[in-house]
Amino acid sequence: MWIADTWKEYRVLDTASGEKLEQWGDYRLIRPDPQVIWQTEKDGAWKCYNGHYHRSSKGGGEWEMKDLPEKWQLHYKDITFNLQPFAFKHTGVFPEQAVNWEWFSKLIRQANRPISVLNLFAYTGGATLSALAAGASVTHVDASKGMVTWAKENAVSSNLADKPVRWLVDDCRKFVQREIRRGRTYDAIIMDPPSYGRGPKGEIWKIEDEIYPFLQDCAQILSPNPLFFLLNSYTTGLQSGVLTYMLSDVLKDFHPHVESGEVGLPVEKNGLVLPCGCAGRVTFGD
């Protein structure tokens, strides 16, 4: 398992009864987590929180606020994230992804050549900002205008707004298909696809149906000398072995070295590591 254990301002304090107790800078949140099926006792630390997201039996849920601001900031090394509680329990960053940011940032820094990165389903830009900070140029693509605006704000707060980045609101599948026609290529591709989603014009994305042909399309826009490929999955059916097989097959002409595994966050209370999905990492060479 790859463990995101280099945070200074974010911590998972405890987990119990379907929830996790987290410290986000100055603020403490309780949020649901489907992996936490154990019923261990909650101590007094759980009573001191600033925000608690309660799931609804009808789907979705709502926040209970206690002195939680509408927005606040969280720092990871030289990157600044502007956070806010919004629907479906999210805050604007997936902390477990820091372990992947570290992995590809090192590759970019050691490449000793210009690296162009395509970040698909790019959300609020954690991977984009990490790649920019490492010295790459980035094309950031997400179907949500609000998410792209949020990512731009994070870039400004991180003093990275003047770096070589294109911010695009677009359906990722259609964008890649246009790039194929244009003949444009990238040295690295990062993708964090949702299990289910809709594009800006209502295009439906269902990962089990779409991911394999989409990977085939993405292989067509890799440069002749690619550096890396990163595929994240939060979908139960796409475990690490599935990621390894798909990436090995789709990228076979590039002589890929594929590793797949779980990504996790350390839990302070008991020392366990909370699983947070899987990642498939690819580097290239003879």
N, C-alpha and C positions, 0 to 999 in steps of 0.2 A: 504493500500500500504506500502511496505517496502522501505524505503528511504535511499540511500547511502549518508549520510550527514556528514561523519567523515573524509573526505579527507582534507588534508592541502595544497597539491600542485596541485590538479585538481579542476576545477570549470566550470560549465556551466554558462556563463555570460548572454546570451540572446538567444532567438529563434525567427525566423521569416521566412516566405516564403520558407518553405521546408529545412531550414538550422539551425544549431546551432553554436554559437560562444563559443569556449571553451578555457580555459587556462590550458595548460599542462606544469606545472613548469614555466620555463622562456619563453615559446613559446605559441603563440596564433594561433589557427586553426579555420577554418570554414569548416564544413563538412555537407553533406546532412543528413536529418533525415526524414523518411517517416511519422512520427507522427506529424510533424510540418506543418499542413495544413493551419494555420492562416497567414494572410497577414499584420501583424503589422509592423509599421515603423521601419526601421533600423537606429539607431543613429550613431554618429561619431565613436563609439568604433569599429564598423564593418570595418572601413577603416584601422585599425591598426592590421594587421595580418602577421604571418610568413609563413603560408601555407593555401591554399584554394583548396579543392578538388571539381572539376567541373564534374558533371555528363554529360555523352554523350547521345544523343538521340538514339544512336545505341547500347547502353549498356556499362557498365563500366564507365570509365572516366579517368581523369588525374589530377595530382597535379600541382598547380601554386605555386612556391616557392619564398619566400622573406626572405632571411637570416635564413632559417631553415636548421639546420645541418642534415647530413645523419643519425646520431644517437644522442640520448640524453637520460638522465635518469630521472625517476620519482619515488618518494618514497611514500610508504604507510606504515606508522608506521616503522617497522624494515625491510620491504621488499623493494627491489630495482628492478625496471623494466627498461630494456633497450629498448627504443622505437625507431621506425623509421617509416616514412610514406611509406606504400606500397599499392599495388593494392586493389581496392574495398574499399577505404577510411580508412582502418584500420591503427592503430598505434602499436598494440601489446598488448593492455589490454582493457578490458571492465570495465570501472570504476564503473558501477552500481552493479557489482558483489561483491563489498566490503561489502555490507550489508549481503550477504550470507556467506562471509568469516568470518565475525564477529559471525554470528549465529553458524556455526559448530565449530569454534575455541573454543568457550565457552564450547560446549558440550564435546569436546576432553579433554580440561583442567580439567573439572569436573568429568570425567569418573573414575579417580583413577585406571586405568588399561591400559595396552598396547592396542592401537587402530590401526588396519590396515585399510587403506583407499585405495580404487580403484577409480582413477580419469580417466574417459573415455571421449574421444573427448577433451583432456586436454589442447590443444592450447599452449600458452606460459607459462602456469604454475601458474597463480595467485592462484588458489585453492590449487594446490600442495604445493606451498611455504607456504601458510597460514596454511595448515594442518601440515606440517613439523615443522613450528615455534611453533605450539601449542603442539607438542610432539608426533604426530602420525608417523607411517611408511607409505609410500605411493608408490603405483604402478601407474605410469603415462603413459597413453597410448594415442597415437595420430597417425593417418595414415600418417601425413606429417613429413618427416625427418627434414625438415627445422624448423618446429614448435618445435619439440623435442630438436633440437640443441639450439634454441632460449631459451627454458625453462631452459636448463642446464646453459646457460650463465646468466640467471636471478638468478639461484640458487647460482652460484659463486659470483655474485655481492651482493647477500643478505647474504653471509656467511652461507649458508645452504647446500653447496655441500657435506659436510661430514655427513649429516643426512641420515637415512635409507630410500633410495628411489631407485626404479627401473625405468629406462627410456626406454620405449619400443616404437618402430615404428611398428605399426600393425593395421590391420583392427579391430575395436572394437568388432564387432559381432563375428568374428572368434576367437579372443582372449578369449572372454567370453565362447564360446562353448568349447574351449580347457581347460579352467579352470574348467568347469563342469566335463569333463572327468577326469581331474587330481584330482578332489575332493578338490580343494583349495577354501577357503572361506575368506571373508572380513567382518570386523565389520561395515564398512560404504562404501557407493557408491555415487559418485558424477558424474553426466553426464550433458554435455552441447551440445546436438546433433545439427548438422546443419539441416536446412530444406531440403537441397539437398547436396550431396557430393559423392566423389569417394574415395575408398580405395587405398592402394599402388599398387594394381594390377588391378585397374580399376573397383573394386566392386562398384555398385551403391547403394547409400543410399537415400531413399525418406521417410521422417519422417512419413507421414501419413500412409504409408504401413508397415513401419518397427518398429515403436516405441513400439507398444503393445507386439508383440512377443519377442522383445528384452528385455523389462521389465520382461517378464516371465522368460527369461533365467537368467537375473541378480538376480532374486529372489532365484534362485538355488545356487548362490554362496555367499549368505549372511550367516554369521556365526550364530550359534544357539542363540547368545545373541547380536544382532546387536545394533548399537548406533544411526545411522541416515541414511537417504537416501535423496539425493537432485537431483531434475530434473529441469533443466532450459529449457525454450522454448521461442524462438523468432519468432515462426510460428503463423500467425494470427489464424489459425484454432484450435490451441491447447491453448485455454483459461484456466483460473484457474479452472473452474468447470470440464473441461475435465481431467486436471491433477489430481484433487482430486479423480475423479471416477476411473481412471486407477490405480493410486497408491493404493487406498483403496482395490481394487479388487485383484490386483496382489500380494499384500503383506498381505492379510487378515490372513494368518496363523501365522503371527508374531505380531498380535495385534497392528496394526499401529495407530498412532495419526497423521492425515494428515491435513496440512494447505496449502492452495494455494492462491496466490495473485499476484498482479502486483509488479514489481520492478521499482524504479524510481530514478531520479536525481533531486535535487533542482536547480531552475533557479534563479540566483541572481537578474536579472532585475525586475521581476514582482512577484516573490514568488511562481510561480506555480511549480508543480512537473512534469517533463517530463517522461512519461511512457517508459520503456525500456524492455518490455517483461514480462513474468510471471515465477514464480518458484513454484514448489511443494516441500514442506518440510515434512519429515516424521521422527518422533521419535517413540520409541517402548516401550511397557510395558503392563502389565496386565490391 
